[in-house]
Amino acid sequence: MRKITFLLLIGILFFSLLQAQVGINTQNPKAALEIISEGSTSATQALSVRNTSNTEILSLRDHGYLGLGVTNPDIRLDLRNGANNAIIGIGNSNQTAAAAGAGSLKYDTGSQALYLSDGTVWNKLSAYLIRTYVVADIINTSQSFPDNASTTVMNWRKKEDLLGTFNAATGIFTAPRTGTYTISVIATFDNGAVGTNSYMQMELVSPVATVKCQSTYYDAATFQTSVLCSGSFQLLAGQTLRSVISHNMGSLKYLKAGYCNLSILEN
C-alpha cells in the first residue's frame, strides 16, 4: 500500500512539472520558458552560445540584436563574420505577396531570381547572374546548300558561349531556361552565278514560331549574295532555335568564310 501511494505521489509530481512554466531571473514566468536578462542595451547579453573551442557562435544582445558568428551585432540580424559562410539562404514559397507581407523575400527556382514583396505583388530584385550570350562565325565553308532545299546552317565557330547553350557543329541553340531570346544571323554565299528572279532566304526556326527574311535578285549575274535575319522568341527551357537557308539560284552554293555571323542574347 505504501509503495502504491509513493508511486502515485511521484506520478502527480512529475505531471505537475510537465505542466509547469520555467523562468530564469523571474519567479512569475509568462511562457513555458521565459528568460529575463540583466540589461536593456548592447552592453549586455541576453543569450550566448559557444562551441567546444570556446568560440562564440551566437550572441543575442539586450537591445535585441542577434549575431551569428558575430560577437557584437550592429544590426537586427548580423551575419558578417568575415568568413566564407557569412551568407543567408532564401527559399522558394507558394505564398502570395499579400499573404507573405511587405518586406518578405523569396527565391524562385524556376526563374532563378530573388523577389521582394511590397504587400501586393512580388517584385524581381535580381536574376541569374550569367545570362545566355552567344557569338559565332563561320570559317569552315565545306557545307553545301543545294538549290530549292532548306538546309540548317552548321559548322559554326563559337567565339562566346557563356553557358554552353550553342552546339556549333549542328547549329542548334538550346534555351537553358524559360524566357525571351533574340537571335540575329547574317549569311553570305561565296561569289557565283545568280539566276534571274532568284532569292536567298533565311529562316530562324523554333518549335513554336518561325521568322523568315529574304533577299531577292532580278537580273542574272555573278556576285556574292547575302541575307540578314533577326527575331525574338519566347522559349521554354529545353526548346531549340536554329537558322536555315534556302535559295533558288540554280546551283550548289557555299558560304563565304568571315562573312557569316550569329549572335543570341537572353533578354
Sequence and secondary structure as in RCSB ss.txt:
>XXXX:A:sequence
MRKITFLLLIGILFFSLLQAQVGINTQNPKAALEIISEGSTSATQALSVRNTSNTEILSLRDHGYLGLGVTNPDI
RLDLRNGANNAIIGIGNSNQTAAAAGAGSLKYDTGSQALYLSDGTVWNKLSAYLIRTYVVADIINTSQSFPDNAS
TTVMNWRKKEDLLGTFNAATGIFTAPRTGTYTISVIATFDNGAVGTNSYMQMELVSPVATVKCQSTYYDAATFQT
SVLCSGSFQLLAGQTLRSVISHNMGSLKYLKAGYCNLSILEN
>XXXX:A:secstr
 HHHHHHHHHHHHHHHHHH  EEES SS SSSEEE  S SSTTSEEEEEE TTS EEEEEETTS EEES SS SS
SEE   SSTT           HHHH TT EEEETTTTEEEEE SSSEEEEE  SS  EEEEE      EE TT  
EE    EEEEETTS EETTTTEEE SSSEEEEEEEEEEB SEEE TTEEEEEEEE SS EEEEEEEE S EEE  
EEEEEEEEEE TT EEEEEEEE SSS EEB TTS EEEEEE 
